[in-house]
Amino acid sequence: MADETPVTDDRDPAVVVTAMVDHVLALAATWTAWDGRPVAAGDRVYTPHKAIRRVTDHLIDHLAELEARLAGDRPIPDRWHASAVTTPVDLAPFTDQDLDEARSRLTRLARIWADRLNALTPDRLDRSPGEGWSFRQLAFHLGEGVYYADAVGDLSATGAGG
């Protein structure tokens, strides 16, 4: 099994998270043109709503982990359905109102992450309490969340998925 530990570099971890959200929201701005067909990506399918759900759930899950570890608690186990499930809501049209909601939700989550990461010393980022990746590694792992949005892609030119 390959080592899944996130690779870090000299970028500010808070910027990694906020840049991921900016990237997702830039693509999401094109998704009101989605034609309703799920987009295949490997053995999964994605839709605009599913991509937003996955990014949001990912940010929440790891934020809960970070906060629990800082408090000296064990994180609550992840029970998300993740990408394995495409719900009926995931198949709904992606409207201007959905985009507005996604912007509000993801911008706030990115800000919470940036504030929390910026409050940690470099040592705390790299020598994080409890079991699991360091908080720096968590931030870089979150940066990989662009995958979900990239799976749907930029629909401004085509007006369709797939």
C-alpha positions in Angstrom: 0.0 0.0 0.0 1.3 3.4 -1.0 2.2 6.0 1.7 -0.7 8.4 1.8 1.0 10.9 4.0 0.5 14.3 2.5 3.6 16.0 1.1 4.2 19.5 2.4 6.3 22.3 1.2 7.1 25.9 2.2 3.6 27.3 1.5 1.6 28.7 4.4 -0.8 25.9 5.4 -3.6 28.5 5.8 -3.0 29.6 2.2 -3.1 26.0 1.0 -6.6 25.6 2.4 -8.0 29.0 1.3 -6.5 28.5 -2.2 -8.3 25.2 -2.5 -11.6 26.8 -1.6 -10.9 29.6 -4.0 -10.3 27.1 -6.8 -13.4 25.1 -5.9 -15.6 28.2 -5.9 -14.1 29.5 -9.2 -15.1 26.2 -10.9 -18.5 26.2 -9.1 -19.2 29.5 -10.6 -19.5 27.7 -14.0 -21.7 24.9 -12.7 -25.1 26.6 -13.2 -24.6 25.4 -16.8 -24.5 21.8 -15.7 -26.7 19.6 -17.9 -27.6 17.1 -15.2 -25.4 14.2 -16.2 -23.0 13.0 -13.5 -19.3 13.1 -14.5 -17.3 9.9 -14.3 -14.0 10.1 -12.4 -12.3 6.8 -11.9 -14.8 4.4 -10.3 -17.0 7.3 -9.0 -19.3 9.9 -10.4 -19.5 13.5 -9.4 -22.0 16.3 -9.8 -21.8 19.9 -8.7 -23.7 19.3 -5.5 -21.6 16.2 -4.7 -18.4 18.1 -5.2 -19.5 20.9 -2.8 -20.7 18.3 -0.3 -17.4 16.4 -0.4 -15.3 19.6 0.0 -17.5 20.8 2.8 -17.6 17.5 4.6 -13.8 17.2 4.3 -13.2 20.6 5.8 -15.7 19.9 8.7 -14.3 16.4 9.4 -10.7 17.5 9.7 -11.6 20.6 11.6 -13.3 18.5 14.2 -10.2 16.2 14.3 -7.9 19.2 14.8 -10.0 20.8 17.5 -10.4 17.4 19.4 -6.7 16.8 19.3 -5.9 20.3 20.5 -8.4 19.7 23.4 -6.7 16.4 24.2 -9.7 14.4 23.1 -10.0 11.6 20.6 -11.6 12.7 17.3 -15.1 11.5 16.5 -14.8 8.7 13.9 -15.6 9.8 10.3 -19.0 8.4 9.3 -19.5 10.3 6.0 -20.8 8.4 3.0 -18.1 10.2 1.1 -17.8 9.8 -2.7 -19.1 6.2 -2.7 -22.7 7.5 -2.5 -24.5 9.8 -4.9 -27.6 11.0 -3.2 -30.8 12.3 -4.9 -29.8 15.8 -3.7 -26.5 15.4 -5.5 -28.4 15.0 -8.8 -30.4 18.2 -8.4 -29.8 21.2 -10.7 -27.1 23.5 -9.5 -28.7 27.0 -9.3 -27.4 30.5 -8.7 -28.8 30.1 -5.1 -26.8 26.9 -4.6 -23.7 28.7 -5.8 -24.4 31.6 -3.3 -24.9 29.0 -0.5 -21.7 27.2 -1.4 -19.8 30.5 -1.4 -21.1 31.4 2.0 -20.4 28.0 3.5 -17.0 27.4 2.0 -15.7 30.9 2.5 -16.6 30.7 6.2 -15.0 27.3 6.6 -11.8 28.5 4.8 -11.7 31.5 7.2 -12.1 29.3 10.3 -9.3 27.0 9.0 -7.0 30.0 8.2 -7.6 31.6 11.6 -7.0 28.3 13.4 -3.8 27.4 11.4 -2.5 31.0 11.7 -2.9 30.8 15.5 -0.6 27.7 15.7 3.1 28.0 16.0 5.3 26.3 13.4 6.3 23.7 16.0 2.6 23.0 16.8 1.8 22.7 13.1 4.6 20.0 12.8 4.4 18.4 16.2 0.6 18.1 16.6 -0.9 16.4 19.6 -2.6 13.0 19.4 -2.5 10.4 16.7 -2.6 11.2 13.0 -1.0 13.6 10.5 0.5 16.8 11.7 -1.8 19.8 11.3 0.5 21.1 8.5 -0.1 17.7 6.8 -3.8 18.0 7.4 -3.9 21.4 5.7 -2.0 20.0 2.7 -4.3 17.0 2.6 -7.3 19.4 2.5 -5.6 21.2 -0.4 -6.1 18.0 -2.4 -9.8 18.6 -2.1 -9.6 20.4 -5.5 -10.0 16.8 -6.9 -13.8 16.8 -6.3 -14.3 20.1 -8.1 -11.8 19.2 -10.9 -13.8 16.0 -11.5 -16.8 18.2 -12.4 -14.5 20.7 -14.2 -15.1 24.1 -15.8 -18.5 24.0 -17.5 -18.3 27.6 -18.8 -17.3 26.6 -22.3 -19.3 23.4 -22.7 -22.4 24.0 -20.6 -22.4 20.3 -19.9 -20.9 17.6 -17.7 -18.9 14.7 -18.9 
